[in-house]
Amino acid sequence: MKKYFIITIDTEGDNLWNVKNTDAKIRGITNKNAEYIVRFQELCEKYNFIPTYLTNYEMSNAQPFIEMATYGNKYGCLEIGMHMHAWNSPPYYPLKFANGGNNSYLGEYPKKIIRDKLCFLYDHLCKVFQAEITSHRGGRWYLNDYIIKCLEELGIFVDCSITPKVTWRDNVGYTKYSNGRSWSIYKDKVCKLKYKNIFYGKCNIIEVPMTIRKNSKNEKIWMRPNGKNLKDLLWLIDDNYKSDCNYMEFMLHSSELMPGGSPTFKNTRDIERLYDNLENLFKSISEKYIGISLSDFARKYIK
């Protein structure tokens, strides 16, 4: 019996690992990686996979990506989802900087600003891509109760922000005492999100956690290629297939598809190695898994 294969791409600006927050207004981050996504899309289509491009603000203004994604979404070759880096997504709101801080998490802002940012990006994506936006991943793998409530009100019904067995508590935000979420207790199985605060009531958003499994050495193996881990990924395909989990979720950043767009793939040789690995990986996956978009998978779960 074949299981489902979900491809998620955090579709964002160039090398954000090197972009640090300042008190300046919305930054002019480059989005040249938009020109390199077509090659990846063509590889996905070769194997009948349907990637979900979880898109942030600067990439929603990249014309090469807009053209490809609008056409692909119209014909069911891909899905456009929502991905926010709060520090670089309108409307601008100044936060009090803590010495040694990093880029801000969405949860660091006042509730009104959180809602305004989510509503702006949602409306913007719907308009630019002429698409219904129903999927989401939090920037820096972050979620909280109020964000979940706002997403549900917007019509988002599937999220993929949870990284099982992984904590981001040591990753600081921008303001004092801010840090990431811990997803250590979660398993890589589909579930409905729950509110810790009962005030918000019952939640209907489906959570599809990232595929992360531990090998015999107790190492956390992500379904995420880095150009050097093909052997681990091939192991993960088989191990996940033998489990009772009915899907496998892959992720990359769009900037990792461009030479110099990330610390991982610094030059053309690195990118070619990545595509060699992807070809091997996708061929193996296609023998056991069926490609599906994130939202379509959630629809099947709901039924």
RODO-2510 file (C-alpha; in nm, 4 decimals, decimal comma):
residues 303
     n   res          X          Y          Z
     1     m     0,0000     0,0000     0,0000
     2     k     0,1415     0,3361    -0,1044
     3     k     0,1549     0,6253     0,1402
     4     y     0,1442     0,9997     0,0701
     5     f     0,4449     1,2229    -0,0004
     6     i     0,4138     1,5920     0,0841
     7     i     0,6711     1,8456    -0,0353
     8     t     0,6874     2,1746     0,1561
     9     i     0,9109     2,4599     0,0444
    10     d     0,9640     2,7587     0,2719
    11     t     0,9538     3,0124    -0,0097
    12     e     1,1489     3,3105     0,1172
    13     g     1,4207     3,5632     0,0360
    14     d     1,7866     3,5042    -0,0336
    15     n     2,0086     3,3721     0,2464
    16     l     1,7978     3,4894     0,5403
    17     w     2,0480     3,3186     0,7692
    18     n     2,2660     3,6267     0,7129
    19     v     1,9860     3,8819     0,7529
    20     k     1,9621     4,0182     1,1044
    21     n     1,6797     4,2313     1,2325
    22     t     1,7299     4,5992     1,2982
    23     d     1,4967     4,8762     1,4041
    24     a     1,4663     4,9760     1,0383
    25     k     1,1343     4,9362     0,8633
    26     i     1,0551     4,6471     0,6267
    27     r     1,3892     4,5389     0,4799
    28     g     1,4629     4,5270     0,1084
    29     i     1,5593     4,1596     0,1076
    30     t     1,6559     4,0250    -0,2344
    31     n     1,4531     3,7445    -0,3944
    32     k     1,6776     3,6273    -0,6781
    33     n     1,6155     3,2648    -0,5840
    34     a     1,2737     3,2994    -0,7516
    35     e     1,4535     3,2434    -1,0830
    36     y     1,5775     2,9006    -0,9701
    37     i     1,2513     2,7441    -0,8527
    38     v     1,1287     2,6379    -1,1988
    39     r     1,3951     2,3656    -1,2184
    40     f     1,2738     2,2175    -0,8909
    41     q     0,9097     2,2382    -1,0009
    42     e     0,9928     2,0534    -1,3228
    43     l     1,1619     1,7751    -1,1245
    44     c     0,8548     1,7440    -0,9026
    45     e     0,6272     1,7184    -1,2058
    46     k     0,8517     1,4478    -1,3543
    47     y     0,7598     1,2269    -1,0573
    48     n     0,3989     1,3489    -1,0249
    49     f     0,4719     1,5264    -0,6963
    50     i     0,2765     1,8404    -0,6007
    51     p     0,4872     2,0811    -0,3949
    52     t     0,3362     2,3278    -0,1503
    53     y     0,5193     2,6613    -0,1637
    54     l     0,4725     2,8222     0,1779
    55     t     0,5291     3,1809     0,0717
    56     n     0,6429     3,4858     0,2657
    57     y     0,6163     3,8563     0,1881
    58     e     0,9286     3,9245    -0,0174
    59     m     0,8673     3,6220    -0,2412
    60     s     0,5105     3,7324    -0,3060
    61     n     0,6725     4,0236    -0,4907
    62     a     0,9085     3,8123    -0,7055
    63     q     0,7736     3,8180    -1,0596
    64     p     0,9349     3,4929    -1,1877
    65     f     0,7840     3,3016    -0,8969
    66     i     0,4449     3,4751    -0,9286
    67     e     0,4189     3,3728    -1,2948
    68     m     0,5202     3,0106    -1,2345
    69     a     0,3124     2,9660    -0,9199
    70     t    -0,0054     3,1301    -1,0530
    71     y    -0,0013     2,9053    -1,3595
    72     g     0,0912     2,5918    -1,1612
    73     n    -0,1743     2,6519    -0,8978
    74     k    -0,4402     2,7034    -1,1644
    75     y    -0,3644     2,3631    -1,3178
    76     g    -0,3117     2,1726    -0,9927
    77     c     0,0655     2,1271    -1,0291
    78     l     0,1425     2,3030    -0,7009
    79     e    -0,0118     2,4749    -0,4003
    80     i     0,0512     2,8210    -0,2563
    81     g     0,0517     2,8364     0,1220
    82     m     0,1391     3,0992     0,3805
    83     h     0,4698     3,1490     0,5659
    84     m     0,5451     3,4590     0,7697
    85     h     0,8648     3,6110     0,8965
    86     a     0,7025     3,8659     1,1229
    87     w     1,0040     4,0958     1,1336
    88     n     0,9839     4,1545     0,7583
    89     s     0,6112     4,1406     0,6912
    90     p     0,3791     4,4468     0,6886
    91     p     0,2527     4,6321     0,8771
    92     y     0,5712     4,7503     1,0426
    93     y     0,5708     4,7733     1,4210
    94     p     0,8804     4,8623     1,6297
    95     l     0,9785     4,6263     1,9101
    96     k     1,2100     4,7047     2,1991
    97     f     1,5410     4,5434     2,1116
    98     a     1,7135     4,3157     2,3630
    99     n     2,0909     4,3091     2,3368
   100     g     2,1896     3,9863     2,1621
   101     g     1,8420     3,9340     2,0193
   102     n     1,7649     3,7693     1,6882
   103     n     1,4892     3,8064     1,4277
   104     s     1,1531     3,8351     1,6020
   105     y     0,8877     3,5669     1,6409
   106     l     0,5315     3,6605     1,5525
   107     g     0,4268     3,5983     1,9126
   108     e     0,6426     3,8891     2,0343
   109     y     0,4010     4,1457     1,8876
   110     p     0,0789     4,2803     2,0443
   111     k    -0,2301     4,0809     1,9500
   112     k    -0,3665     4,3538     1,7237
   113     i    -0,0410     4,3604     1,5278
   114     i    -0,0338     3,9801     1,5040
   115     r    -0,3815     3,9837     1,3543
   116     d    -0,2997     4,2736     1,1211
   117     k     0,0148     4,1009     0,9925
   118     l    -0,1635     3,7707     0,9311
   119     c    -0,4606     3,9370     0,7617
   120     f    -0,2361     4,1478     0,5395
   121     l    -0,0237     3,8561     0,4187
   122     y    -0,3251     3,6288     0,3699
   123     d    -0,5125     3,8881     0,1599
   124     h    -0,1959     3,9745    -0,0303
   125     l    -0,1209     3,6115    -0,1231
   126     c    -0,4805     3,5453    -0,2297
   127     k    -0,4749     3,8500    -0,4566
   128     v    -0,1267     3,8080    -0,6061
   129     f    -0,1570     3,4360    -0,6810
   130     q    -0,5336     3,4337    -0,7497
   131     a    -0,5508     3,1403    -0,5099
   132     e    -0,7379     3,0151    -0,2075
   133     i    -0,4833     3,0003     0,0768
   134     t    -0,5530     2,7154     0,3178
   135     s    -0,2097     2,6009     0,4421
   136     h     0,0474     2,7559     0,6742
   137     r     0,3865     2,7164     0,8374
   138     g     0,5018     2,9552     1,1063
   139     g     0,8235     3,1476     1,0552
   140     r     1,1040     2,9947     1,2628
   141     w     0,8686     2,6991     1,3368
   142     y     0,6631     2,9167     1,5718
   143     l     0,2957     2,8995     1,6757
   144     n     0,0894     3,0036     1,9736
   145     d    -0,2804     2,9932     2,0667
   146     y    -0,3657     3,3391     1,9398
   147     i    -0,1937     3,2822     1,6047
   148     i    -0,3853     2,9555     1,5653
   149     k    -0,7121     3,1356     1,6393
   150     c    -0,6380     3,4030     1,3772
   151     l    -0,5378     3,1448     1,1170
   152     e    -0,8595     2,9512     1,1681
   153     e    -1,0666     3,2669     1,1287
   154     l    -0,8894     3,3375     0,7983
   155     g    -0,9839     2,9954     0,6635
   156     i    -0,6513     2,8168     0,7101
   157     f    -0,7263     2,4519     0,7884
   158     v    -0,3825     2,2867     0,7801
   159     d    -0,0523     2,3749     0,9458
   160     c     0,2938     2,2154     0,9339
   161     s     0,4927     2,4149     1,1915
   162     i     0,5626     2,1314     1,4361
   163     t     0,9025     1,9601     1,4319
   164     p     0,8653     1,6382     1,6367
   165     k     1,1393     1,5627     1,8912
   166     v     1,2935     1,9085     1,8342
   167     t     1,2998     2,2116     2,0631
   168     w     1,3703     2,5692     1,9574
   169     r     1,3784     2,7049     2,3129
   170     d     1,7451     2,8035     2,2791
   171     n     1,6694     3,0149     1,9705
   172     v     1,6067     3,3642     2,1025
   173     g     1,3783     3,6225     1,9464
   174     y     1,4205     3,9991     1,9299
   175     t     1,2827     4,1112     2,2650
   176     k     1,3880     4,0239     2,6185
   177     y     1,3061     3,6681     2,7339
   178     s     1,1697     3,5682     2,3913
   179     n     1,2503     3,2268     2,2461
   180     g     1,1178     2,9559     2,0187
   181     r     0,8729     2,6741     2,0868
   182     s     0,9534     2,3250     2,2038
   183     w     0,7942     2,0478     1,9982
   184     s     0,9842     1,7707     2,1787
   185     i     0,6787     1,5753     2,2952
   186     y     0,5094     1,5658     1,9539
   187     k     0,5118     1,2665     1,7201
   188     d     0,5205     1,2731     1,3405
   189     k     0,1531     1,1867     1,3125
   190     v    -0,1413     1,3911     1,1891
   191     c    -0,3552     1,5459     1,4609
   192     k    -0,5792     1,8440     1,5310
   193     l    -0,4168     2,1416     1,6969
   194     k    -0,5309     2,2107     2,0516
   195     y    -0,5534     2,5312     2,2465
   196     k    -0,3841     2,5391     2,5842
   197     n    -0,6083     2,8323     2,6721
   198     i    -0,9671     2,7022     2,6777
   199     f    -1,0913     3,0561     2,6137
   200     y    -1,0390     3,0051     2,2391
   201     g    -1,2566     2,6940     2,2213
   202     k    -1,2258     2,3956     1,9901
   203     c    -0,9728     2,4112     1,7070
   204     n    -1,0285     2,2499     1,3662
   205     i    -0,6853     2,3095     1,2118
   206     i    -0,5127     1,9879     1,1043
   207     e    -0,1463     1,9609     1,2016
   208     v     0,0852     1,7681     0,9672
   209     p     0,4208     1,7621     1,1496
   210     m     0,7545     1,7526     0,9726
   211     t     0,8957     1,4013     0,9186
   212     i     1,1768     1,3542     1,1699
   213     r     1,2739     1,0090     1,2987
   214     k     1,5568     0,8799     1,5151
   215     n     1,7985     0,6240     1,3736
   216     s     1,9848     0,3476     1,5607
   217     k     2,2420     0,6038     1,6795
   218     n     1,9618     0,8163     1,8273
   219     e     2,0281     1,0889     1,5692
   220     k     1,7346     1,2974     1,4481
   221     i     1,7001     1,2475     1,0730
   222     w     1,4887     1,5067     0,8900
   223     m     1,3413     1,4544     0,5439
   224     r     1,5522     1,7490     0,4386
   225     p     1,8477     1,7107     0,1965
   226     n     2,1736     1,8940     0,2606
   227     g     2,3860     1,7460    -0,0181
   228     k     2,5623     1,5061     0,2185
   229     n     2,2850     1,2986     0,3748
   230     l     2,1417     1,0881     0,0908
   231     k     2,2125     0,7630     0,2753
   232     d     2,0214     0,8862     0,5818
   233     l     1,7297     1,0028     0,3663
   234     l     1,7039     0,6679     0,1884
   235     w     1,6971     0,5011     0,5305
   236     l     1,4243     0,7439     0,6397
   237     i     1,2079     0,6574     0,3376
   238     d     1,2091     0,2898     0,4329
   239     d     1,1776     0,3430     0,8070
   240     n     0,8833     0,5781     0,7645
   241     y     0,7172     0,3409     0,5170
   242     k     0,7350     0,0550     0,7678
   243     s     0,5776     0,2712     1,0397
   244     d     0,2064     0,3373     1,0959
   245     c     0,2458     0,6978     0,9726
   246     n     0,0590     0,7352     0,6422
   247     y     0,2627     1,0242     0,5008
   248     m     0,6146     1,1600     0,4691
   249     e     0,6883     1,5329     0,4671
   250     f     0,9883     1,6853     0,2884
   251     m     1,1138     2,0402     0,3302
   252     l     1,3649     2,2821     0,1820
   253     h     1,3982     2,6585     0,1580
   254     s     1,3557     2,8082    -0,1871
   255     s     1,6854     2,9910    -0,1369
   256     e     1,8590     2,6533    -0,1035
   257     l     1,7836     2,5947    -0,4723
   258     m     2,0149     2,8833    -0,5722
   259     p     2,3969     2,8858    -0,5611
   260     g     2,4960     3,1088    -0,2686
   261     g     2,1379     3,1413    -0,1499
   262     s     2,2117     2,9594     0,1746
   263     p     2,5059     2,8490     0,3899
   264     t     2,4427     2,4878     0,2806
   265     f     2,4652     2,5209    -0,0977
   266     k     2,7329     2,7797    -0,1626
   267     n     2,8071     2,7308    -0,5323
   268     t     2,6918     2,5660    -0,8548
   269     r     2,8706     2,2414    -0,7700
   270     d     2,6734     2,2178    -0,4434
   271     i     2,3458     2,2737    -0,6308
   272     e     2,4279     2,0045    -0,8864
   273     r     2,5020     1,7627    -0,6029
   274     l     2,1678     1,8550    -0,4474
   275     y     1,9825     1,7776    -0,7710
   276     d     2,1682     1,4482    -0,8126
   277     n     2,0502     1,3555    -0,4637
   278     l     1,6971     1,4760    -0,5315
   279     e     1,6770     1,2633    -0,8449
   280     n     1,7798     0,9535    -0,6469
   281     l     1,5522     1,0455    -0,3613
   282     f     1,2419     1,1185    -0,5688
   283     k     1,2859     0,8048    -0,7762
   284     s     1,2959     0,5935    -0,4592
   285     i     1,0019     0,7780    -0,3047
   286     s     0,7868     0,7426    -0,6174
   287     e     0,8045     0,3627    -0,5833
   288     k     0,6299     0,3699    -0,2437
   289     y     0,4538     0,7041    -0,2063
   290     i     0,1907     0,9082    -0,3914
   291     g     0,2499     1,2815    -0,4338
   292     i    -0,0075     1,5146    -0,2809
   293     s    -0,0302     1,8793    -0,1777
   294     l    -0,0444     1,9693     0,1898
   295     s    -0,4056     2,0923     0,1758
   296     d    -0,5307     1,7960    -0,0266
   297     f    -0,3747     1,5617     0,2252
   298     a    -0,5538     1,7456     0,5076
   299     r    -0,8819     1,7219     0,3154
   300     k    -0,8414     1,3445     0,3009
   301     y    -0,7756     1,3396     0,6752
   302     i    -1,0893     1,5458     0,7422
   303     k    -1,3019     1,3064     0,5331
***
